[in-house]
Amino acid sequence: MVGKVIIFGVTCLAILFMGVTTASSFRTTITIAENPWEQMSQRCQMEMQRAQNLRACEEYLRQSTKFTEEGRYMDQQSGDWRQSFPRCCEQMEQMQDEQCRCEGIKQVMQQEQQRGEMQGREMREASKTAQSLPGLCRMSPHQCHNIPTPTFY
């Protein structure tokens, strides 16, 4: 009986020691960056470069908000969304990592917001479109939940 108690005690001490050494080996680093591209992982940055920084998606998101209430396209100067959409899908397809797709789209939206060219209703619509962009291109993930929808009144 005493032998079993000693073995149990030694086992508990060994498990406790392993837990302490494992817990002390982890470290958390928090990086705050002003440049949105610096917040992405290196893997996603490389995928973004391969996908030409999703420039066609940026174009498409900007153009997709240029419709009248009747559904007619109203800005002929910025090009046609029907040309930029397939190019956007092609660029996203070059990104193999699904998480990087959403991260890249999020960065595109942050850049648009920083530029200040889209505001209010246009920014809200572009954000909603950005959230579903991979699904519109028939690829995974179907929704990017990491892209916030701004609330403007």
Disulfide bonds with the S-S distance in Angstrom:
Cys44-Cys100 2.03
Cys57-Cys88 2.01
Cys89-Cys137 1.98
Cys102-Cys144 2.05
